[in-house]
Amino acid sequence: MTISIIGAGPGGLTCARILQQHGISVTVYDRDPHPAARNQGGTLDLHADDGQLALREAGLLDEFFALARPEGQEMRKLDPAGRLLAHHVPAEGELFKPEIDRGQLRGLLLDSLKPDTVQWGRTLDRVEAPGLLRFTDGETVETDLIIGADGAWSRVRPAVSAAVPEYVGVTFLEAWFDDVRNAHPELAELVGQGSAMAADGERCLFAQRNSGDHIRVYIVQRMPADWAGSGGDVRGRLLEAFSGWSPSLLRMITDNDGPYVDRPLFALPVPHTWEHKPWVTLLGDAAHLMPPLGVGVNLAMLDACELALALAGSASSGEAVGVYEATMLPRSAEFARRLENGAQGLLDVD
């Protein structure tokens, strides 16, 4: 059996690692020209009941804890005046959802794979027929099983579903802060070791401590998807929208290092299901894109773990896909229902 995974994100790499742990050959195709081609994003928390379960099955849990930041579980809730409303400080030894940078997690998974498992610079154009992948360079690959782990705008998804992501009405504008202890000490003090957020019902500032003395801030607003690119002075428009907020919080808008990064939020219809096909399946955001509220990577890695174990324990790939989808589809539908309006909830005062 030949298995092809499209996408070298946490989900695709976790699936490949567990398959190799069970002696099953797999190839991962990714459009990036090399592993360091782009920034992998900010920090994420891996939960004990899904993401960490997948890493345990992959034999990488100890390596994860060596990189993770338990202190990153600290959370501060502020009001727009900068007053502290709530403060969670993790207990000694609390490891339910420690933080790790996305790039560190990806590196951990990549280093665990056999050489040449990932083929870089391979952009999928389409699934041309059952078991046939066509890449943008014109080359084709025949395979017994296609696993779409290629994210929100999956090129594999059309093989099973006509669904496309829809804008949820909320946009994130990302701002970066480097060398925060020296260059941004007030912000470092405000955010602490984990995250800090403030909201007024229409807008929100959400800051996350990353490793390497970095902080990422997400400026959250209910705006058209193309708001940031529609012209004008973005910083000036932000300051107008956040007028009256505390100067200490406005530093998250004015003092960033480098440009803003526009990240409008999209989600798949709820529920997103499809008719079983024995030669193709999806995992992670390709299967169940939801607002970024702490479950995306965790569910992707749990999907990957369960699919790999099903393939290791089944007589055929078609049987394994059926077993996997029978659990994954209802679970993802339930999470998607819970989080359907979750992006709007980020703006709530309570």
N, C-alpha and C positions, 0 to 999 in steps of 0.2 A: 504494500500500500504506500502510495506517495501522498504526502500531506504538504499543502502549501498554505502558509499564513501570510496575509497581506497586512502589513503594518507592524513596525517594531516599537510600539509603545508598551506600557507596562502589561497590558492584557496579552498582546501577541507574544511578547517575550516570556511571560509566565507560562503560557501554554507550551511554548517550545521547550522551555527548561524541564517542565514536568514530563513531557513526552520523552525527552532524552533520558530522564531519570528512569524511565520504564523501557529503555532500549528501543524506542521508536524513532525512526529517522524523520526529519522535518526540515523544510526550508522556509525562511522568512524573507519576504521581499519588502523593501522600503524605498520610498521616493527620495529620501535625503541622500546626498552624494556621499556622506560619511557621517559617523556618529556625532561629531561635534559641529555639524553644519548649521545648527540653529539652537537658540536658547530653548530649553525644554519647559520653561515656565517656573512658577513659584513653588511654594511648599504645599504639602498635603499630609493629612493624617491617615495612617493605616490602622484600621480597627481590628480588635482582637477577634471579632466574630466573622470576619470575611477576608480582608487583605492579609492579615497576619496568618490566617489559616492557610491561605494559598502559599505564602512564603515558607510555612512549616512543611507543607507537602513538597515544596521545591528544594528543601534542605538548606534554606538561606535565612532562617529566622535569626540565628545568632549574628550573622553578618549584618542583618538589618538593624538589630539593636545596637551594634557597634557604631553605626552611622546615625541612628535616630536621635531626636532631641525630645526627651520626655518633658523638659521644661517648657517646650513649645505648646503644651496643653493649657498653659495659662491663658485666660480670656478676660478682657476688660470691656465693660459696656459703659459708655459715656453719653451724656446729653450734649446737644449742640453748643452749650456754654462751656463744655469741657469738664463738667462735674462727674465724678465717678458714681455710677448707679449700681453696678454689680461687678464682682471680681472673683473669678475662680482661679485658685492657686492649686495646682496638682499636688496630691499627697505624696509623701515619700514612697517611692517604688511604684507609683501609678503608671501603668503601661497600657491602658486600654486603647489609646489612640495617639501615640507619640508622632511627632512631625518628622518629615524627611523631605529634602528638596527633590523635585521630580527628576532632575538630572542625576542626582546621586542614586535614586532608585533604578533609573534606566541603566546607569553604569554597572550597578550591582548585578542586574539581570544579564546584561550583555557579557560581562566577564565570566558568568557561570556557564555560558553556552560553548559547545564545541566550535573550533575554528571554522570559519566560512559558513556558519549556519545562516547568517544574515547576508543577503545580497543587496548592497547599497546602490543607489542611483537607478532603481527599477520602479518606475511609475506605472501603475496599472492603468490602462485605458478602459478596459471593460472585461467582463466575463462574456466571452464570445459564444460559448456553447457549454453544455454540461462537461465539466472537467477541462475546459480550455480557457487559459488566461492569455489575453493580448495586452502587451505593454506598449507604451507610447513610442518606443524605438522600433516598433514593428515586429519584434520577436514574440513568439508564442511559447507557452509552456503547457504541456498536458499533465494532469494530475488527477488522482482519485478523489481527493477531498480538498475543497477550498474553504478556508476559514477567514472571514472578513473581520479583521481587527483594525480597520483603517478609519475609525473615528466618525465624526459628525457627517462629513461629506463623502461617505464610503462609496467606492466604485464597485464594491461587491454587492451592496444592498439591492440594487435593481434586479439582481438575479432571483431574489425571493420576494421583493416588495416594491410597490410603486410609491411608498411614503417618502416624503422629503421633509427636512427640518423646517420649522416655522419660527419666525421671530416672536419672542414672548413679551415684547413691549418694554423690556428693561435692558439697559446697556451698561457695561463696565468700561471705564477708561482706566488703564493701568499706568501707574507712575512708579519709577524705581528710585531708590535711595541707597547710595553706596558709602562704605566707611562711616557708618552712622554714629559710632561712638565718638569719632573725632569731628566729622563734618556736620552731623545732625544730632547733637547730644540731646536737645529738647525733645525731638521726635523719638529717639531711642528710649528716653525716660517715660514718655507718654505710652508707648506701645508695650514696654516690658519685654519679656522673653517669648511671648506667644503672639496673641492677636489683640487688637483693640478696634472697637467700632462705635459709631454714633449715627443716629438716624432721626429724621424729623417728620416722617410720613410720606415725603416726596423724594427724598434723596438720602444717601448714606455714604459715609466714608468707612472703609474697612481696610485695616492695615495688618500685615502679617510679617513677623520676623522670619527671615531666611537664614541659612547658614552663611558663614563668611562675612558676617557683619553687614548684611544687606536687609533692607525692608522693602516690601512691595505694598503699594496702596492701590485699592480698587475704588474708584469714584463711581458710585452707583446712582443711576437716575432713570426715571421713567421718561424715555425719549424715543423719537424715531430711530430706526436702526442706523441711518446714515448721518446722525446728528453731528458727530465730530468732523466728518469730512465735507460738511455742507458749506464751508467757508467761514471767514471771520476769525477773530482772535479767540481761540479755544480757552486759554487761561482767563481772559477777561470775561467770557461768557460763564465760565465756572464760578468765578468770584461773584458775579452778579447773582447766580443761582443760589450760592451759599452765603449771601450777604447776611450779616447778623450772627454768624457762627463765630466761635471763639478763635482768636488769633493762633492759639496753640494747635487747633485742628486745621486751620487754613494752611498751615505749613505743609500739610499733605498735598495741597494743590499747587503751592507756589515754589517750593524749595526742591522739587525733584531734579534728579540728574538725568539729562537726556530727554527725549520726546515722550509724549503720551502714546500709549498703544491702545487702539480702539478694539474692544471686544464685545460687540453686541451678542446677546444670548439667544440661542435657538434651542428648540426641543422637538422631538418627534411626537406625532399624535399619540394620545393615550386611549386605550392600550395599543401598542404596536406589536402585531403578530403576523405570522405568515404560514402558508401551507408548507408542510414538511417536504423537503427535497433531500434525498440521501447523500448528495454529493456536495452540498454547500450549506454553511451556517454562518451565523454572526455572533460576535461577542462585544461587550463594552458599549461605547457610544454608537458604534455601527448598528447595534441591536436596539438600544434604549437610551438615546440621548436625552438627558434631563438637565435642569438648572444645576449650576455648580455649587451644591450645598453639602459637600463632604461625602457623597456616596459613589461618585462616578468611577474613580480608579478602584475603589474597594470592590464594587460590583464587577468591574471588568476583570479583576484578578480572580475573584471567586468564580465567575463564568469560565475563565481560562482553566482554572484548576479542575472544575467539574467536567468540562469537556475533555481535557487530557485524560482524566481518570476513566471516563466513559470509554474513550478510545482504547485505553490499555486493558479494559475489562470486557470488551465486546467482541463478538465474532466478526463484525464487519463495521465499516465506517458508517453505513446507513443506520445500523442498529444503534451505534453510539450517539449519532446525531439525534435520533429519536428520544433516547434516554435523557440526553442533556437538555433538549428543548422542552421536554415535559416538565422539568423543574425550573429552568431559567425563564421561560416566557411568563408563567404566572407570577413568579417572584418579581421580575422587572416591572410587570404591569402594576403590581401592588405598590412598589416604590414610586413609580411614575404618578400614580393617583395621589399619593401623599404629597409629592413635591410639585404637583402640576402648577400651582400658583406660588411656589416657594420663592421665586425670584422677586415677586411683588412683596412677599413677606419680609424680605431684607430691609425694605424701606419703612416698615412699621416701627413706631416708637416702642411698643411693648415687644 
